[in-house]
Amino acid sequence: MGKLTIKDIDFRGKVVLMRADFNVPQDKDLKITDDTRIRATLPTAKYILENGAKKLVLMSHLGRPDGKVVEKYSLKPVAIRLKELLGEDVLFLNDCIGENIKQSIQAAKERVILLENLRFHAQEEANDADFAKQLASLGEIFVNDAFGTAHRAHASTEGVTHFLKSAAGLLLEKEIRYLGGAVTNPAKPFMVILGGAKVSDKIGMIENLLPKADAIIVGGGMAYTFLKAQGKPIGNSKLEKDKLDLAKSILNQAREQNKEIILPIDNVVVEVIDANAKSQIVGEDIPDGKIAVDIGPKTIELFNEKLKGAKTIVWNGPLGIFEMDAFSKGTKEVADFIAGLNCTSIIGGGDTAAAIAKFKLESRMTHISTGGGASLEYLEGKVLPGVAALTEK
């Protein structure tokens, strides 16, 4: 990737400042409900410690406190979980900048230190140079392993790199390797699956990947704007009226490039979106008053048939309202099918990653991205500030 990685750095005797993504979901009692992001950072943390670092100073954000101290967004629960997962003491500090913090790090007996939520300071998201300099003063080398925030030019992702030699952690490197490979040089046939609610969220990705992909499969709520653009009745299904012309234009582009955009040929429909709603299967034409909530059995068969010989699959966005078991069949059966293929399967973060986790298929996919917005922007072909700012090899 042309940037320094932790394999290029001599950590012996050094204090390492590392940006992690500990933005984890919690319940109302502030218990962590999913520690995937903490676990994803462990290989980098362990590598740094095992290769002689004197101290590892970790920093992250949690939630959206908007530059104010908000108790429910404290990283204290993360420190407790990190101690359990790392198997060593973690010192938690109640701020992320200041002379006291610097002195506490120097005096610490613990090798691992976690700073309080970066976003308790408005200067973090503003990428304030003075704030970045204060963060940088806490370490001698900077490691970024927070792919989930790499698409943001914040003080802790981009700003600190102006003051310290900066390298990619193992997770960040892996994300770039898989997502970058899919964008620049995918093994063929290369299939893209797009789902989720909105066409508008995926425009950049469609435009960037259409010339490279052999075909694009479209499901989820966004499929109905495409079907409407083809003149098909969609009942009360999800529609972005202002994106109909765009959908027509994308379908035309695909025809001109001799690429296939594959849409649902049957649908699971309800009258009202409710987990207990009575559903039925209809064909391509959705009756008035009905809402499509999942792809139907013929569509599952069609999608799987198209995916059969693929060597690379990129999937971003679920194919139905998978959070409700009654409408999760399309997403689950396509996921099951991909898990059994001999191909590179790359799962975009966010809802798609949540669906794969729900169906317990994580270990059977090649790569599951930890960044929703970041993976989307990278697949759109955009430069990620948190990656671009790292030191060149």
N, C-alpha and C positions, 0 to 999 in steps of 0.2 A: 504493500500500500504506500510505499515511499516515505513513511513516517517512522520515527523511532518507536519501538515497542519495548516492553519491560525486559525482553530477552537481550536487548542491546545495552542495558544499563548495569553498572556496577553499584550495587546497593550497600556494600559493606560500610558499616559505621555511619550511614546516612539517616537523616530524618526525612521520611517520605510523606508528602501531602497527597492524598488521593481523593478524587471526586468519585463517589459511589452514587448509585440510585437506590436509596432506601425509602422511596415514596410508596409505602406498602399500605394495603387496606386494613382498617381496624374496625372493630365493633363498637357499640356505644360505651363499653367499659374500657375502651382503648387497648383491647387485646388484639394482637396481630392475627388476621384471619387467613392470610396467604403470605408466606415468607419467601416466595420464589425469587424475588429480586435480591434479597439478602444472600440466599444460597448461591445465586449466580455470580456474586462478587467474591466468594470464598477462594476460588482458585488463584485469583490475582493477589489477594491479601496474603494467602499462605506462601505463594511464590516469593513475594517481597520479604516476608519474615524469614523464610528458610534460606534466602540468599543474603543474609547478614545485615539487613536494615536494623538500625539502632531503635527507631520508633516508626510506627505507622499512624499518621494522623488522618482520620477519615472525616469527610464532610459530605453533607447531602441536604436536600430539601425534603419536606413532607407537607402535602396538601397545598392550600392557597391562603396563607395567612396575610398576604398583601402588605408586607413590610411592618407588621405589628407582632408583638409577642402574644400568641394564642396558645393557651396551655394544651388544648387537645391535639395540637400539631407538634408537640415536643417529641424529640427523637429518643427520649429516655427508654420507652419500651423496646426500641430497636437495639439499644445498647445491651439490654438484658438478653434479648434473643441472640444477638451477635456473640455474646459471651458463651452461650450454650452451644452454638454452632461451631465456633472457632476452637472451643475448648481451652480458652485462656482469658484471663481478666481483661476487662475493657473499662478504661476510665472515661466516664461521661462528664463533659464540661458544659456549664450552663450558658455559654455564648460561643461565638466563632471568631471574634476578633478582640483585640485589646491587650494591654501589657500583662494583665492578670492571667489571661489565657496562655500567652507566650511563656510566662513563668511557670504555670501549672504543667505545661508540656515538658519544659526543661527538667522540672523537679520530679516528674512522674516515675514511679517504679514500674508501672505497667508499660508494656511495649505497644499496646494498641489503645488509641485515644479516639473517642468520637465527639465531634463538636456539635453544638446545638444547631437547630434548623437555620440554614443560611437565609431563608426567606423571611425570617423575623426582622431582617434589614432590607429596606426598599432598595438599597444600593446594589444588592445582588442581581436582581432582574434588570436594573438600569445599566449593568456592566460598568459601574463606577470605578474609575482607575485607582483611586485612593483605597477603596474597599478591597479591590483585587490585590493591590500591593500589600495591604495588611494581611490578607489571607496567605499570600506567597511568602511572607516573612516567617510563617510557622513551619516551613520545611525547606529542604535543600534541593529536592527533585519533585516534580509534579507528575502524577499518573492520573489519566482520565480513564475510568472504567464505567462511566455512566452513559451508555449509549442512548438511553431514554431521554436525556436532555441535550444530546449532542447537536440537535437542530436549533438550539437556543444560544445566542451569543451573550451569556451571562458572565458575571465576574468570576465564578468558580469553574466555568468551562472554557471560556475564551480569554478573559482578562488576566488570569494568573499566568498564562503562557508567555506573557510579555516580560515576566520577571524570573522565570525558572525554566531550566531544561525540562521538556515535557514529552511524555511517552504514552502510548496506548496500553491499557491493561489487556489481559487475555480475552475478556468478554467483548470489549470494544473491537479488538482485532478480529475476533471470530465473526462478529456482526458484519464488519466491512468485507471480510473475505467472502461470506456467503451472499449477502445482498449485492455487493459490488460485482461478484462473479455473475449473478443473475442479470445484472444490468449491462455488463460489458461483454461477457463471453459465455453465455449459457450453453450447456450441452443440449443438443437438439434430439428429438422434438422438444420445444419449450412451450409449455402451456401455462396460462395465467388464469386464475380464478378470482373473480371480484364479486363481493357481496356487500352487505351492509345496507343502510337506509338510503344514502344519497349518491346520485351521480356526481354532484358538485364536489364531493370529497375525493373522488377518484379520477377527475379529469386529467390532471397532470400525469398520473400513473398510466392511464390508458394511452395518452399521446406519446409518452416515452417508451412504453413497452410494445405497443402495437406493431411497429416496424420489426421488432426483434422476435416477437412471439409467433408461434405457428397458428395459434388460435386463442381467443379469449372467451372464457365461460363466464356468464353473468347470471347471478341469482340474487336473493335477498330483495329488499325494498327497491333498490335501484333498477332492477330488471323491468319494473312496470312502467317506468318513464320510457325505456327503450321499446317495450311492446306497444305503448300508446303512440310512440313516434312512427311505428309501422302501421298504425291505423287500427290496432286491435282494441276491443273493449276491455277495460280493466276494472270495471265496477268502482268500488270505493278504495281500491288499493293505493298504496303510497305513490304519489305523483309529484314531481317537481315541474310544474307547468312552465316555469321560466327556463327550463333546461330542455324542452322538447326539440327546439331547433338544433341545440348542441348534440343531442342524442342522434338526430337525423344525420348531422354532419359526420359524427363518429362512424355510423353505419355506412355512410357513403365512402369515407376514408378506407374503411376495412375492405369494401368491395373493390375500390381502385387498387389497393395493395394486394388484392387476392387473398385476403385474410378472413377467417371465419369468426364472427361473433355469435356464440351459441347461447340462446335464450330458453327459458322454461317452455315446455310444450304441454305440461299439465300442472295444476296448482292445488294446494290445500287451502280452502277458503272458509271463512266464518262471517257471521253478521256483526259480531262485536269482538274486539280483541280481549279475550279473557281465557285464563288457563283451563276453565271448565266449559268453554263455549263448544257448542255442537259444530263439528266441522264436516265438510264433504270435499270430494275430489272432483274438479272440473277440468276441462281441456284448456286450450290456449285462451279461449274467450271467457272472460270472467263476467258472470251475470251482474246486473244492476244490484246495488245494495250489499254486494259481497266484498270481503277484504281478503286478499291473498296473504297467507302467513307462513307458507313453506312451499317448497317445490314438491311436486307429486311423484309417484313411483316411476312413471315413464321418463320423467326428466332425470331422476336419479340414475336410471339405466343409461340414458343418453349421455349424461355427463361422464359417467364411469367408462363408457365405451370410448369416448373421445380421449380420456386420460390414459387409457390402457398402455400405449406404447411410449408415453412421455419419459424423457430422460431428466428434465428439470421441470418442477412445478413450483410456481409462486402463488400463494393464496393469501388474499387480504379481504376479509369481510365475510361474515356468516351468510348462509343461504336461506335462513328463515329466522323466526323468533326463537332461537335455540334455548334461551333462558327458560322458556316454558316447555316442559317435557313433551307435551302434545304436539308442539311445532318444531321439534329438534331433529326429526328423523332425517330430513334432507342433508343437513350439515353433518350429522353423525355417520350416515351411510357413505357419503362421499369421503369423509375423513378416514373411516375404516378401510375403504378401498385403497386410498392413497398410501395408508400405513403398510399395506401388503405389496406395494409396487417396489421394483428395484430401480429407484430413481433418487435424485436429490430433491427433497421436499422442504421448501422454505416457507415458514408460516409467519406472516406479518403479526406484529404485536397486538395489543388491545383486545377487542372482542374475539378475534380469531384464535388468539392464544388462550383466552378464557374458555372457548368452546373445546379446544383440543385437551385442555386440562380437565374439563368437565367429563369428557369421554375417556379420560385416562390413557391417552395415546401419545403423551409427550415423548416417551422413550423410543417411539417408532417413527418419529419425524427426524429429518436430518438436522434441521435448525429451526428453533422457535425464537423469534425476535423478542427482546425485552422492551423494545421501544415502539409504541403505537405511532405517534406523530413522526418520530424520527425515522422509522422504517418506511413510512409512507413517503416522506420527503426524499429519502435516499432513492427509493424506487421511481420517484418522479424525475430523478436525474439532478436533483439540487445538491449544491455543496453544503455540507453540514459544518457550521462554524467551529464546533467543538472538536472536529476531526482536522479541519483545514489548519487550525491554530497550532497543532502539535509540531514538535521539532522535526525537521526533515532528517532522513537517515544520512 
